[in-house]
Amino acid sequence: VFRHIFDLYPELPEGRLTKLRAKLVREESLARFARELDLGPLIYLGAGELNNGGRDRDSVLADIFEAFMGA
């Protein structure tokens, strides 16, 4: 992630790049990206997780987005 940000914004100071990276990889941000891509309906969940709102839980969506980006 850091390398990609640096390639996009080479003029930014290191401290600013670090803050930008931290903001992008926060669970809340990753979950938002997953929602924007509508990944929730694609998740296979067990009955318990499904009944407890797993498709809309930030932690689940963040994990799915990370897996999607790594694939």
CHARMM internal coordinates of N, CA and C (Angstrom, degrees):
IC EDIT
DIST 1 N 1 CA 1.4539
DIST 1 CA 1 C 1.5263
ANGL 1 N 1 CA 1 C 110.02
DIST 1 C 2 N 1.3441
ANGL 1 CA 1 C 2 N 115.69
DIHE 1 N 1 CA 1 C 2 N -46.23
DIST 2 N 2 CA 1.4621
ANGL 1 C 2 N 2 CA 118.74
DIHE 1 CA 1 C 2 N 2 CA -177.50
DIST 2 CA 2 C 1.5268
ANGL 2 N 2 CA 2 C 111.06
DIHE 1 C 2 N 2 CA 2 C -60.48
DIST 2 C 3 N 1.3183
ANGL 2 CA 2 C 3 N 116.66
DIHE 2 N 2 CA 2 C 3 N -42.79
DIST 3 N 3 CA 1.4686
ANGL 2 C 3 N 3 CA 120.54
DIHE 2 CA 2 C 3 N 3 CA -178.63
DIST 3 CA 3 C 1.5251
ANGL 3 N 3 CA 3 C 110.77
DIHE 2 C 3 N 3 CA 3 C -62.04
DIST 3 C 4 N 1.3144
ANGL 3 CA 3 C 4 N 116.80
DIHE 3 N 3 CA 3 C 4 N -41.22
DIST 4 N 4 CA 1.4655
ANGL 3 C 4 N 4 CA 120.91
DIHE 3 CA 3 C 4 N 4 CA 179.29
DIST 4 CA 4 C 1.5321
ANGL 4 N 4 CA 4 C 110.22
DIHE 3 C 4 N 4 CA 4 C -63.84
DIST 4 C 5 N 1.3208
ANGL 4 CA 4 C 5 N 116.99
DIHE 4 N 4 CA 4 C 5 N -44.16
DIST 5 N 5 CA 1.4672
ANGL 4 C 5 N 5 CA 121.01
DIHE 4 CA 4 C 5 N 5 CA 179.06
DIST 5 CA 5 C 1.5272
ANGL 5 N 5 CA 5 C 109.77
DIHE 4 C 5 N 5 CA 5 C -62.92
DIST 5 C 6 N 1.3366
ANGL 5 CA 5 C 6 N 116.45
DIHE 5 N 5 CA 5 C 6 N -43.78
DIST 6 N 6 CA 1.4629
ANGL 5 C 6 N 6 CA 120.30
DIHE 5 CA 5 C 6 N 6 CA 179.30
DIST 6 CA 6 C 1.5282
ANGL 6 N 6 CA 6 C 110.83
DIHE 5 C 6 N 6 CA 6 C -61.13
DIST 6 C 7 N 1.3261
ANGL 6 CA 6 C 7 N 116.72
DIHE 6 N 6 CA 6 C 7 N -41.16
DIST 7 N 7 CA 1.4671
ANGL 6 C 7 N 7 CA 120.32
DIHE 6 CA 6 C 7 N 7 CA 178.92
DIST 7 CA 7 C 1.5271
ANGL 7 N 7 CA 7 C 111.66
DIHE 6 C 7 N 7 CA 7 C -64.20
DIST 7 C 8 N 1.3307
ANGL 7 CA 7 C 8 N 116.79
DIHE 7 N 7 CA 7 C 8 N -35.46
DIST 8 N 8 CA 1.4651
ANGL 7 C 8 N 8 CA 120.82
DIHE 7 CA 7 C 8 N 8 CA 179.55
DIST 8 CA 8 C 1.5229
ANGL 8 N 8 CA 8 C 112.54
DIHE 7 C 8 N 8 CA 8 C -76.25
DIST 8 C 9 N 1.3340
ANGL 8 CA 8 C 9 N 116.61
DIHE 8 N 8 CA 8 C 9 N -36.22
DIST 9 N 9 CA 1.4659
ANGL 8 C 9 N 9 CA 121.76
DIHE 8 CA 8 C 9 N 9 CA -174.20
DIST 9 CA 9 C 1.5300
ANGL 9 N 9 CA 9 C 111.30
DIHE 8 C 9 N 9 CA 9 C -130.72
DIST 9 C 10 N 1.3205
ANGL 9 CA 9 C 10 N 118.43
DIHE 9 N 9 CA 9 C 10 N 63.82
DIST 10 N 10 CA 1.4689
ANGL 9 C 10 N 10 CA 120.39
DIHE 9 CA 9 C 10 N 10 CA -176.79
DIST 10 CA 10 C 1.5271
ANGL 10 N 10 CA 10 C 113.69
DIHE 9 C 10 N 10 CA 10 C -65.03
DIST 10 C 11 N 1.3262
ANGL 10 CA 10 C 11 N 117.08
DIHE 10 N 10 CA 10 C 11 N -18.79
DIST 11 N 11 CA 1.4620
ANGL 10 C 11 N 11 CA 120.49
DIHE 10 CA 10 C 11 N 11 CA -177.72
DIST 11 CA 11 C 1.5291
ANGL 11 N 11 CA 11 C 113.24
DIHE 10 C 11 N 11 CA 11 C -81.42
DIST 11 C 12 N 1.3343
ANGL 11 CA 11 C 12 N 117.61
DIHE 11 N 11 CA 11 C 12 N -15.01
DIST 12 N 12 CA 1.4642
ANGL 11 C 12 N 12 CA 120.27
DIHE 11 CA 11 C 12 N 12 CA -178.55
DIST 12 CA 12 C 1.5244
ANGL 12 N 12 CA 12 C 110.95
DIHE 11 C 12 N 12 CA 12 C -73.58
DIST 12 C 13 N 1.3408
ANGL 12 CA 12 C 13 N 116.44
DIHE 12 N 12 CA 12 C 13 N 143.36
DIST 13 N 13 CA 1.4657
ANGL 12 C 13 N 13 CA 119.33
DIHE 12 CA 12 C 13 N 13 CA 176.03
DIST 13 CA 13 C 1.5305
ANGL 13 N 13 CA 13 C 110.94
DIHE 12 C 13 N 13 CA 13 C -66.62
DIST 13 C 14 N 1.3232
ANGL 13 CA 13 C 14 N 116.15
DIHE 13 N 13 CA 13 C 14 N 156.39
DIST 14 N 14 CA 1.4638
ANGL 13 C 14 N 14 CA 121.37
DIHE 13 CA 13 C 14 N 14 CA -175.85
DIST 14 CA 14 C 1.5277
ANGL 14 N 14 CA 14 C 112.47
DIHE 13 C 14 N 14 CA 14 C -56.15
DIST 14 C 15 N 1.3234
ANGL 14 CA 14 C 15 N 117.59
DIHE 14 N 14 CA 14 C 15 N -41.80
DIST 15 N 15 CA 1.4655
ANGL 14 C 15 N 15 CA 120.77
DIHE 14 CA 14 C 15 N 15 CA -179.84
DIST 15 CA 15 C 1.5197
ANGL 15 N 15 CA 15 C 112.30
DIHE 14 C 15 N 15 CA 15 C -60.46
DIST 15 C 16 N 1.3057
ANGL 15 CA 15 C 16 N 116.53
DIHE 15 N 15 CA 15 C 16 N -40.91
DIST 16 N 16 CA 1.4717
ANGL 15 C 16 N 16 CA 121.29
DIHE 15 CA 15 C 16 N 16 CA 179.09
DIST 16 CA 16 C 1.5253
ANGL 16 N 16 CA 16 C 110.47
DIHE 15 C 16 N 16 CA 16 C -67.57
DIST 16 C 17 N 1.3397
ANGL 16 CA 16 C 17 N 116.69
DIHE 16 N 16 CA 16 C 17 N -40.09
DIST 17 N 17 CA 1.4630
ANGL 16 C 17 N 17 CA 120.68
DIHE 16 CA 16 C 17 N 17 CA 177.56
DIST 17 CA 17 C 1.5264
ANGL 17 N 17 CA 17 C 110.86
DIHE 16 C 17 N 17 CA 17 C -62.30
DIST 17 C 18 N 1.3216
ANGL 17 CA 17 C 18 N 116.26
DIHE 17 N 17 CA 17 C 18 N -40.55
DIST 18 N 18 CA 1.4631
ANGL 17 C 18 N 18 CA 120.83
DIHE 17 CA 17 C 18 N 18 CA 179.69
DIST 18 CA 18 C 1.5242
ANGL 18 N 18 CA 18 C 110.76
DIHE 17 C 18 N 18 CA 18 C -64.22
DIST 18 C 19 N 1.3301
ANGL 18 CA 18 C 19 N 117.05
DIHE 18 N 18 CA 18 C 19 N -42.76
DIST 19 N 19 CA 1.4700
ANGL 18 C 19 N 19 CA 120.75
DIHE 18 CA 18 C 19 N 19 CA 178.60
DIST 19 CA 19 C 1.5279
ANGL 19 N 19 CA 19 C 111.00
DIHE 18 C 19 N 19 CA 19 C -64.89
DIST 19 C 20 N 1.3198
ANGL 19 CA 19 C 20 N 116.71
DIHE 19 N 19 CA 19 C 20 N -39.59
DIST 20 N 20 CA 1.4640
ANGL 19 C 20 N 20 CA 120.95
DIHE 19 CA 19 C 20 N 20 CA 178.62
DIST 20 CA 20 C 1.5253
ANGL 20 N 20 CA 20 C 110.68
DIHE 19 C 20 N 20 CA 20 C -64.15
DIST 20 C 21 N 1.3231
ANGL 20 CA 20 C 21 N 116.75
DIHE 20 N 20 CA 20 C 21 N -43.40
DIST 21 N 21 CA 1.4646
ANGL 20 C 21 N 21 CA 121.52
DIHE 20 CA 20 C 21 N 21 CA 177.71
DIST 21 CA 21 C 1.5212
ANGL 21 N 21 CA 21 C 110.78
DIHE 20 C 21 N 21 CA 21 C -60.78
DIST 21 C 22 N 1.3267
ANGL 21 CA 21 C 22 N 117.06
DIHE 21 N 21 CA 21 C 22 N -46.03
DIST 22 N 22 CA 1.4663
ANGL 21 C 22 N 22 CA 121.19
DIHE 21 CA 21 C 22 N 22 CA -179.45
DIST 22 CA 22 C 1.5245
ANGL 22 N 22 CA 22 C 110.92
DIHE 21 C 22 N 22 CA 22 C -60.07
DIST 22 C 23 N 1.3042
ANGL 22 CA 22 C 23 N 116.10
DIHE 22 N 22 CA 22 C 23 N -39.93
DIST 23 N 23 CA 1.4634
ANGL 22 C 23 N 23 CA 120.44
DIHE 22 CA 22 C 23 N 23 CA 179.94
DIST 23 CA 23 C 1.5301
ANGL 23 N 23 CA 23 C 111.38
DIHE 22 C 23 N 23 CA 23 C -66.27
DIST 23 C 24 N 1.3232
ANGL 23 CA 23 C 24 N 116.24
DIHE 23 N 23 CA 23 C 24 N -39.41
DIST 24 N 24 CA 1.4646
ANGL 23 C 24 N 24 CA 120.57
DIHE 23 CA 23 C 24 N 24 CA -177.46
DIST 24 CA 24 C 1.5188
ANGL 24 N 24 CA 24 C 113.29
DIHE 23 C 24 N 24 CA 24 C -70.58
DIST 24 C 25 N 1.3214
ANGL 24 CA 24 C 25 N 117.99
DIHE 24 N 24 CA 24 C 25 N -33.79
DIST 25 N 25 CA 1.4621
ANGL 24 C 25 N 25 CA 119.96
DIHE 24 CA 24 C 25 N 25 CA -174.48
DIST 25 CA 25 C 1.5276
ANGL 25 N 25 CA 25 C 113.15
DIHE 24 C 25 N 25 CA 25 C -96.39
DIST 25 C 26 N 1.3142
ANGL 25 CA 25 C 26 N 117.99
DIHE 25 N 25 CA 25 C 26 N 6.56
DIST 26 N 26 CA 1.4661
ANGL 25 C 26 N 26 CA 120.73
DIHE 25 CA 25 C 26 N 26 CA 174.56
DIST 26 CA 26 C 1.5226
ANGL 26 N 26 CA 26 C 109.75
DIHE 25 C 26 N 26 CA 26 C -64.96
DIST 26 C 27 N 1.3151
ANGL 26 CA 26 C 27 N 115.72
DIHE 26 N 26 CA 26 C 27 N 147.82
DIST 27 N 27 CA 1.4676
ANGL 26 C 27 N 27 CA 120.88
DIHE 26 CA 26 C 27 N 27 CA -179.82
DIST 27 CA 27 C 1.5266
ANGL 27 N 27 CA 27 C 111.42
DIHE 26 C 27 N 27 CA 27 C -53.67
DIST 27 C 28 N 1.3058
ANGL 27 CA 27 C 28 N 116.39
DIHE 27 N 27 CA 27 C 28 N -42.64
DIST 28 N 28 CA 1.4667
ANGL 27 C 28 N 28 CA 121.08
DIHE 27 CA 27 C 28 N 28 CA -178.58
DIST 28 CA 28 C 1.5323
ANGL 28 N 28 CA 28 C 111.20
DIHE 27 C 28 N 28 CA 28 C -61.01
DIST 28 C 29 N 1.3136
ANGL 28 CA 28 C 29 N 116.80
DIHE 28 N 28 CA 28 C 29 N -42.03
DIST 29 N 29 CA 1.4691
ANGL 28 C 29 N 29 CA 120.67
DIHE 28 CA 28 C 29 N 29 CA 179.75
DIST 29 CA 29 C 1.5203
ANGL 29 N 29 CA 29 C 111.36
DIHE 28 C 29 N 29 CA 29 C -68.22
DIST 29 C 30 N 1.3320
ANGL 29 CA 29 C 30 N 116.37
DIHE 29 N 29 CA 29 C 30 N -43.88
DIST 30 N 30 CA 1.4633
ANGL 29 C 30 N 30 CA 119.81
DIHE 29 CA 29 C 30 N 30 CA 179.79
DIST 30 CA 30 C 1.5249
ANGL 30 N 30 CA 30 C 110.95
DIHE 29 C 30 N 30 CA 30 C -62.67
DIST 30 C 31 N 1.3301
ANGL 30 CA 30 C 31 N 116.43
DIHE 30 N 30 CA 30 C 31 N -39.76
DIST 31 N 31 CA 1.4661
ANGL 30 C 31 N 31 CA 120.49
DIHE 30 CA 30 C 31 N 31 CA 178.29
DIST 31 CA 31 C 1.5283
ANGL 31 N 31 CA 31 C 110.44
DIHE 30 C 31 N 31 CA 31 C -64.56
DIST 31 C 32 N 1.3216
ANGL 31 CA 31 C 32 N 116.80
DIHE 31 N 31 CA 31 C 32 N -38.57
DIST 32 N 32 CA 1.4672
ANGL 31 C 32 N 32 CA 120.35
DIHE 31 CA 31 C 32 N 32 CA 178.72
DIST 32 CA 32 C 1.5289
ANGL 32 N 32 CA 32 C 110.51
DIHE 31 C 32 N 32 CA 32 C -63.88
DIST 32 C 33 N 1.3387
ANGL 32 CA 32 C 33 N 116.71
DIHE 32 N 32 CA 32 C 33 N -41.99
DIST 33 N 33 CA 1.4675
ANGL 32 C 33 N 33 CA 119.96
DIHE 32 CA 32 C 33 N 33 CA 177.29
DIST 33 CA 33 C 1.5304
ANGL 33 N 33 CA 33 C 110.46
DIHE 32 C 33 N 33 CA 33 C -61.20
DIST 33 C 34 N 1.3364
ANGL 33 CA 33 C 34 N 116.68
DIHE 33 N 33 CA 33 C 34 N -41.55
DIST 34 N 34 CA 1.4691
ANGL 33 C 34 N 34 CA 120.86
DIHE 33 CA 33 C 34 N 34 CA 178.96
DIST 34 CA 34 C 1.5240
ANGL 34 N 34 CA 34 C 110.57
DIHE 33 C 34 N 34 CA 34 C -62.63
DIST 34 C 35 N 1.3268
ANGL 34 CA 34 C 35 N 116.56
DIHE 34 N 34 CA 34 C 35 N -40.11
DIST 35 N 35 CA 1.4667
ANGL 34 C 35 N 35 CA 120.07
DIHE 34 CA 34 C 35 N 35 CA 178.32
DIST 35 CA 35 C 1.5293
ANGL 35 N 35 CA 35 C 110.74
DIHE 34 C 35 N 35 CA 35 C -65.65
DIST 35 C 36 N 1.3324
ANGL 35 CA 35 C 36 N 116.65
DIHE 35 N 35 CA 35 C 36 N -41.60
DIST 36 N 36 CA 1.4638
ANGL 35 C 36 N 36 CA 120.04
DIHE 35 CA 35 C 36 N 36 CA 179.69
DIST 36 CA 36 C 1.5276
ANGL 36 N 36 CA 36 C 111.42
DIHE 35 C 36 N 36 CA 36 C -62.09
DIST 36 C 37 N 1.3250
ANGL 36 CA 36 C 37 N 116.57
DIHE 36 N 36 CA 36 C 37 N -32.06
DIST 37 N 37 CA 1.4651
ANGL 36 C 37 N 37 CA 121.11
DIHE 36 CA 36 C 37 N 37 CA 178.00
DIST 37 CA 37 C 1.5262
ANGL 37 N 37 CA 37 C 112.28
DIHE 36 C 37 N 37 CA 37 C -88.81
DIST 37 C 38 N 1.3312
ANGL 37 CA 37 C 38 N 116.37
DIHE 37 N 37 CA 37 C 38 N -1.26
DIST 38 N 38 CA 1.4656
ANGL 37 C 38 N 38 CA 123.08
DIHE 37 CA 37 C 38 N 38 CA -179.60
DIST 38 CA 38 C 1.5316
ANGL 38 N 38 CA 38 C 111.56
DIHE 37 C 38 N 38 CA 38 C 55.47
DIST 38 C 39 N 1.3400
ANGL 38 CA 38 C 39 N 116.00
DIHE 38 N 38 CA 38 C 39 N 48.15
DIST 39 N 39 CA 1.4589
ANGL 38 C 39 N 39 CA 120.98
DIHE 38 CA 38 C 39 N 39 CA -179.37
DIST 39 CA 39 C 1.5296
ANGL 39 N 39 CA 39 C 112.91
DIHE 38 C 39 N 39 CA 39 C -79.95
DIST 39 C 40 N 1.3213
ANGL 39 CA 39 C 40 N 118.16
DIHE 39 N 39 CA 39 C 40 N -21.21
DIST 40 N 40 CA 1.4621
ANGL 39 C 40 N 40 CA 121.60
DIHE 39 CA 39 C 40 N 40 CA -177.36
DIST 40 CA 40 C 1.5159
ANGL 40 N 40 CA 40 C 114.80
DIHE 39 C 40 N 40 CA 40 C -50.39
DIST 40 C 41 N 1.3338
ANGL 40 CA 40 C 41 N 118.82
DIHE 40 N 40 CA 40 C 41 N -49.40
DIST 41 N 41 CA 1.4643
ANGL 40 C 41 N 41 CA 119.85
DIHE 40 CA 40 C 41 N 41 CA -179.22
DIST 41 CA 41 C 1.5292
ANGL 41 N 41 CA 41 C 114.21
DIHE 40 C 41 N 41 CA 41 C -64.69
DIST 41 C 42 N 1.3164
ANGL 41 CA 41 C 42 N 117.79
DIHE 41 N 41 CA 41 C 42 N -14.90
DIST 42 N 42 CA 1.4635
ANGL 41 C 42 N 42 CA 121.21
DIHE 41 CA 41 C 42 N 42 CA -178.35
DIST 42 CA 42 C 1.5278
ANGL 42 N 42 CA 42 C 113.14
DIHE 41 C 42 N 42 CA 42 C -88.70
DIST 42 C 43 N 1.3388
ANGL 42 CA 42 C 43 N 116.51
DIHE 42 N 42 CA 42 C 43 N -5.43
DIST 43 N 43 CA 1.4647
ANGL 42 C 43 N 43 CA 121.17
DIHE 42 CA 42 C 43 N 43 CA -175.51
DIST 43 CA 43 C 1.5247
ANGL 43 N 43 CA 43 C 110.26
DIHE 42 C 43 N 43 CA 43 C -83.81
DIST 43 C 44 N 1.3229
ANGL 43 CA 43 C 44 N 115.96
DIHE 43 N 43 CA 43 C 44 N 129.88
DIST 44 N 44 CA 1.4640
ANGL 43 C 44 N 44 CA 121.13
DIHE 43 CA 43 C 44 N 44 CA 172.24
DIST 44 CA 44 C 1.5182
ANGL 44 N 44 CA 44 C 107.97
DIHE 43 C 44 N 44 CA 44 C -89.16
DIST 44 C 45 N 1.3359
ANGL 44 CA 44 C 45 N 116.11
DIHE 44 N 44 CA 44 C 45 N 121.24
DIST 45 N 45 CA 1.4596
ANGL 44 C 45 N 45 CA 121.55
DIHE 44 CA 44 C 45 N 45 CA -177.75
DIST 45 CA 45 C 1.5163
ANGL 45 N 45 CA 45 C 110.31
DIHE 44 C 45 N 45 CA 45 C -126.19
DIST 45 C 46 N 1.3215
ANGL 45 CA 45 C 46 N 114.74
DIHE 45 N 45 CA 45 C 46 N 153.97
DIST 46 N 46 CA 1.4520
ANGL 45 C 46 N 46 CA 119.93
DIHE 45 CA 45 C 46 N 46 CA 172.45
DIST 46 CA 46 C 1.5168
ANGL 46 N 46 CA 46 C 109.53
DIHE 45 C 46 N 46 CA 46 C -72.19
DIST 46 C 47 N 1.3163
ANGL 46 CA 46 C 47 N 116.33
DIHE 46 N 46 CA 46 C 47 N 164.34
DIST 47 N 47 CA 1.4698
ANGL 46 C 47 N 47 CA 121.31
DIHE 46 CA 46 C 47 N 47 CA -176.55
DIST 47 CA 47 C 1.5219
ANGL 47 N 47 CA 47 C 111.80
DIHE 46 C 47 N 47 CA 47 C -58.27
DIST 47 C 48 N 1.3212
ANGL 47 CA 47 C 48 N 117.16
DIHE 47 N 47 CA 47 C 48 N -42.79
DIST 48 N 48 CA 1.4624
ANGL 47 C 48 N 48 CA 120.23
DIHE 47 CA 47 C 48 N 48 CA -178.79
DIST 48 CA 48 C 1.5166
ANGL 48 N 48 CA 48 C 112.46
DIHE 47 C 48 N 48 CA 48 C -62.28
DIST 48 C 49 N 1.3157
ANGL 48 CA 48 C 49 N 116.24
DIHE 48 N 48 CA 48 C 49 N -47.11
DIST 49 N 49 CA 1.4727
ANGL 48 C 49 N 49 CA 120.62
DIHE 48 CA 48 C 49 N 49 CA 179.65
DIST 49 CA 49 C 1.5183
ANGL 49 N 49 CA 49 C 110.57
DIHE 48 C 49 N 49 CA 49 C -66.61
DIST 49 C 50 N 1.2997
ANGL 49 CA 49 C 50 N 116.71
DIHE 49 N 49 CA 49 C 50 N -39.43
DIST 50 N 50 CA 1.4574
ANGL 49 C 50 N 50 CA 121.28
DIHE 49 CA 49 C 50 N 50 CA 178.84
DIST 50 CA 50 C 1.5252
ANGL 50 N 50 CA 50 C 110.74
DIHE 49 C 50 N 50 CA 50 C -62.48
DIST 50 C 51 N 1.3357
ANGL 50 CA 50 C 51 N 116.76
DIHE 50 N 50 CA 50 C 51 N -43.91
DIST 51 N 51 CA 1.4657
ANGL 50 C 51 N 51 CA 121.43
DIHE 50 CA 50 C 51 N 51 CA -179.61
DIST 51 CA 51 C 1.5222
ANGL 51 N 51 CA 51 C 112.71
DIHE 50 C 51 N 51 CA 51 C -69.91
DIST 51 C 52 N 1.3332
ANGL 51 CA 51 C 52 N 117.05
DIHE 51 N 51 CA 51 C 52 N -20.31
DIST 52 N 52 CA 1.4638
ANGL 51 C 52 N 52 CA 120.81
DIHE 51 CA 51 C 52 N 52 CA -179.80
DIST 52 CA 52 C 1.5279
ANGL 52 N 52 CA 52 C 112.60
DIHE 51 C 52 N 52 CA 52 C -99.19
DIST 52 C 53 N 1.3147
ANGL 52 CA 52 C 53 N 117.16
DIHE 52 N 52 CA 52 C 53 N 18.20
DIST 53 N 53 CA 1.4618
ANGL 52 C 53 N 53 CA 121.02
DIHE 52 CA 52 C 53 N 53 CA 175.21
DIST 53 CA 53 C 1.5090
ANGL 53 N 53 CA 53 C 115.11
DIHE 52 C 53 N 53 CA 53 C 77.71
DIST 53 C 54 N 1.3142
ANGL 53 CA 53 C 54 N 117.22
DIHE 53 N 53 CA 53 C 54 N 27.86
DIST 54 N 54 CA 1.4556
ANGL 53 C 54 N 54 CA 121.50
DIHE 53 CA 53 C 54 N 54 CA -177.79
DIST 54 CA 54 C 1.5143
ANGL 54 N 54 CA 54 C 115.13
DIHE 53 C 54 N 54 CA 54 C -57.34
DIST 54 C 55 N 1.3174
ANGL 54 CA 54 C 55 N 117.13
DIHE 54 N 54 CA 54 C 55 N -32.54
DIST 55 N 55 CA 1.4679
ANGL 54 C 55 N 55 CA 120.17
DIHE 54 CA 54 C 55 N 55 CA -178.78
DIST 55 CA 55 C 1.5251
ANGL 55 N 55 CA 55 C 112.48
DIHE 54 C 55 N 55 CA 55 C -65.48
DIST 55 C 56 N 1.3201
ANGL 55 CA 55 C 56 N 117.24
DIHE 55 N 55 CA 55 C 56 N -20.28
DIST 56 N 56 CA 1.4619
ANGL 55 C 56 N 56 CA 120.35
DIHE 55 CA 55 C 56 N 56 CA -178.14
DIST 56 CA 56 C 1.5287
ANGL 56 N 56 CA 56 C 112.31
DIHE 55 C 56 N 56 CA 56 C -114.31
DIST 56 C 57 N 1.3134
ANGL 56 CA 56 C 57 N 118.01
DIHE 56 N 56 CA 56 C 57 N 6.77
DIST 57 N 57 CA 1.4684
ANGL 56 C 57 N 57 CA 121.29
DIHE 56 CA 56 C 57 N 57 CA -179.73
DIST 57 CA 57 C 1.5279
ANGL 57 N 57 CA 57 C 109.30
DIHE 56 C 57 N 57 CA 57 C -79.88
DIST 57 C 58 N 1.3426
ANGL 57 CA 57 C 58 N 116.00
DIHE 57 N 57 CA 57 C 58 N 130.56
DIST 58 N 58 CA 1.4629
ANGL 57 C 58 N 58 CA 120.79
DIHE 57 CA 57 C 58 N 58 CA -177.96
DIST 58 CA 58 C 1.5235
ANGL 58 N 58 CA 58 C 112.64
DIHE 57 C 58 N 58 CA 58 C -54.58
DIST 58 C 59 N 1.3183
ANGL 58 CA 58 C 59 N 117.57
DIHE 58 N 58 CA 58 C 59 N -42.89
DIST 59 N 59 CA 1.4687
ANGL 58 C 59 N 59 CA 120.02
DIHE 58 CA 58 C 59 N 59 CA -176.71
DIST 59 CA 59 C 1.5264
ANGL 59 N 59 CA 59 C 111.40
DIHE 58 C 59 N 59 CA 59 C -63.36
DIST 59 C 60 N 1.3209
ANGL 59 CA 59 C 60 N 117.18
DIHE 59 N 59 CA 59 C 60 N -39.99
DIST 60 N 60 CA 1.4674
ANGL 59 C 60 N 60 CA 121.61
DIHE 59 CA 59 C 60 N 60 CA 179.21
DIST 60 CA 60 C 1.5281
ANGL 60 N 60 CA 60 C 109.96
DIHE 59 C 60 N 60 CA 60 C -68.50
DIST 60 C 61 N 1.3194
ANGL 60 CA 60 C 61 N 116.38
DIHE 60 N 60 CA 60 C 61 N -46.53
DIST 61 N 61 CA 1.4631
ANGL 60 C 61 N 61 CA 120.08
DIHE 60 CA 60 C 61 N 61 CA -178.94
DIST 61 CA 61 C 1.5258
ANGL 61 N 61 CA 61 C 111.71
DIHE 60 C 61 N 61 CA 61 C -65.03
DIST 61 C 62 N 1.3265
ANGL 61 CA 61 C 62 N 117.23
DIHE 61 N 61 CA 61 C 62 N -38.22
DIST 62 N 62 CA 1.4657
ANGL 61 C 62 N 62 CA 120.35
DIHE 61 CA 61 C 62 N 62 CA 177.78
DIST 62 CA 62 C 1.5226
ANGL 62 N 62 CA 62 C 110.52
DIHE 61 C 62 N 62 CA 62 C -63.20
DIST 62 C 63 N 1.3240
ANGL 62 CA 62 C 63 N 116.86
DIHE 62 N 62 CA 62 C 63 N -43.31
DIST 63 N 63 CA 1.4705
ANGL 62 C 63 N 63 CA 120.58
DIHE 62 CA 62 C 63 N 63 CA 178.12
DIST 63 CA 63 C 1.5279
ANGL 63 N 63 CA 63 C 111.27
DIHE 62 C 63 N 63 CA 63 C -62.56
DIST 63 C 64 N 1.3219
ANGL 63 CA 63 C 64 N 116.51
DIHE 63 N 63 CA 63 C 64 N -41.62
DIST 64 N 64 CA 1.4602
ANGL 63 C 64 N 64 CA 120.78
DIHE 63 CA 63 C 64 N 64 CA -179.78
DIST 64 CA 64 C 1.5255
ANGL 64 N 64 CA 64 C 110.64
DIHE 63 C 64 N 64 CA 64 C -65.44
DIST 64 C 65 N 1.3243
ANGL 64 CA 64 C 65 N 116.48
DIHE 64 N 64 CA 64 C 65 N -41.23
DIST 65 N 65 CA 1.4623
ANGL 64 C 65 N 65 CA 119.13
DIHE 64 CA 64 C 65 N 65 CA 179.01
DIST 65 CA 65 C 1.5250
ANGL 65 N 65 CA 65 C 110.90
DIHE 64 C 65 N 65 CA 65 C -64.07
DIST 65 C 66 N 1.3367
ANGL 65 CA 65 C 66 N 116.98
DIHE 65 N 65 CA 65 C 66 N -42.22
DIST 66 N 66 CA 1.4680
ANGL 65 C 66 N 66 CA 120.32
DIHE 65 CA 65 C 66 N 66 CA 177.68
DIST 66 CA 66 C 1.5303
ANGL 66 N 66 CA 66 C 110.58
DIHE 65 C 66 N 66 CA 66 C -60.75
DIST 66 C 67 N 1.3200
ANGL 66 CA 66 C 67 N 116.87
DIHE 66 N 66 CA 66 C 67 N -42.49
DIST 67 N 67 CA 1.4657
ANGL 66 C 67 N 67 CA 120.69
DIHE 66 CA 66 C 67 N 67 CA 178.72
DIST 67 CA 67 C 1.5280
ANGL 67 N 67 CA 67 C 110.57
DIHE 66 C 67 N 67 CA 67 C -64.91
DIST 67 C 68 N 1.3119
ANGL 67 CA 67 C 68 N 116.26
DIHE 67 N 67 CA 67 C 68 N -41.78
DIST 68 N 68 CA 1.4632
ANGL 67 C 68 N 68 CA 121.60
DIHE 67 CA 67 C 68 N 68 CA 179.27
DIST 68 CA 68 C 1.5281
ANGL 68 N 68 CA 68 C 110.76
DIHE 67 C 68 N 68 CA 68 C -60.90
DIST 68 C 69 N 1.3215
ANGL 68 CA 68 C 69 N 116.92
DIHE 68 N 68 CA 68 C 69 N -44.21
DIST 69 N 69 CA 1.4604
ANGL 68 C 69 N 69 CA 121.06
DIHE 68 CA 68 C 69 N 69 CA -179.11
DIST 69 CA 69 C 1.5248
ANGL 69 N 69 CA 69 C 111.89
DIHE 68 C 69 N 69 CA 69 C -69.71
DIST 69 C 70 N 1.3255
ANGL 69 CA 69 C 70 N 116.28
DIHE 69 N 69 CA 69 C 70 N -29.86
DIST 70 N 70 CA 1.4558
ANGL 69 C 70 N 70 CA 119.96
DIHE 69 CA 69 C 70 N 70 CA -179.79
DIST 70 CA 70 C 1.5180
ANGL 70 N 70 CA 70 C 113.36
DIHE 69 C 70 N 70 CA 70 C -81.11
DIST 70 C 71 N 1.3276
ANGL 70 CA 70 C 71 N 116.34
DIHE 70 N 70 CA 70 C 71 N -16.69
DIST 71 N 71 CA 1.4766
ANGL 70 C 71 N 71 CA 120.30
DIHE 70 CA 70 C 71 N 71 CA -176.73
DIST 71 CA 71 C 1.5139
ANGL 71 N 71 CA 71 C 111.85
DIHE 70 C 71 N 71 CA 71 C -72.26
END
COOR INIT
IC SEED 1 N 1 CA 1 C
IC BUILD
